[in-house]
Amino acid sequence: MSRTVTLATLRRMKAEQAPIVALTAYDYSFARQVDAAGVDVVLVGDSLGMVMQGHASTVPVTLADMVYHTRCVARGLERAYLMVDLPFLSDTDDRAALESAARLMKEGGADMVKVEAHAAQAPVVEALSRAGVPVCAHFGLRPQRVGQLGGYRVQGRDEAGAQQVLDDARALEAAGADVLLVECLSAAVAARVREQTHRPLIGIGAGADCDGQILVLQDMLGITPGQPPRFSHDFLADTGRIQTALEAYVEAVRTRQFPQLQHTFE
């Protein structure tokens, strides 16, 4: 299905300094509502393992899970660009990544795949790009690697950490990443990433100085069990109605009223 927002749209929005609004969705009904609210990018994230399946992390999510949920979401979209996660261990090498991306795009209807990566994984991004697959490179905090990282920790807290994030961003862009997504990063470092790269930069918990913002749908509706992430905001509590909450989120990002200081790591 041809959708209104394309990769060219996102590039133009960056050039014009028009904030990109992104949000997750995992099923048809919410996809329709998110699309109607005016969201530019919908992500079928492997976060579905936690918010839809009840797992403690994203690790148990399978490629078959991702294909299924992508199909459901794709049916609900007319406008938004559809980005989909490559789940844990589905992109360990070029061949695995290409086979996984092929399923998400051919069977699921994805427009772009998202890879959690750092500089050493740039060859996988390059292989996908060379094959004609639009790629979003997700760096900073990488939820699939929280076991190695020692938990959900803010990245770029010191100069060495900041330099590593910048090195990752430049390497992934050079490898052919079309969009960059950074998570749980100090706002100052995220601003440096934006200054030193040329691709649209979408942030989650990375401050206001990104080209766009993304949140997990259940977090911004205040229905995720437990303590909500510091970088999120309960828009449903403000409005009392789901569709109004989605529209309020879109407006807050468009007008740079979200994120605010209390959602930001310094």
Protein Blocks (a to p, Z undefined) as FASTA:
>chain_A
ZZfbdfklmmmmmmnopacdddddfbfklmmmmmmnopabdcddfklmmmmnopabfklp
cfklmmmmmmmmmmmpckbccdddddehilmbmklmmmmmmmmmmmnopabdcddddfkl
mmmmmmmmmnopacdddehjdfklmmmnopacdehkbmklmmmmmmmmmmmmmnopabdc
dehiafklmmmmmmmpcbdcddehkajkbfbdcddfklmnopagcjddfkbccfklmnop
aklmmmmmmmmmmnopaccfklpcZZ
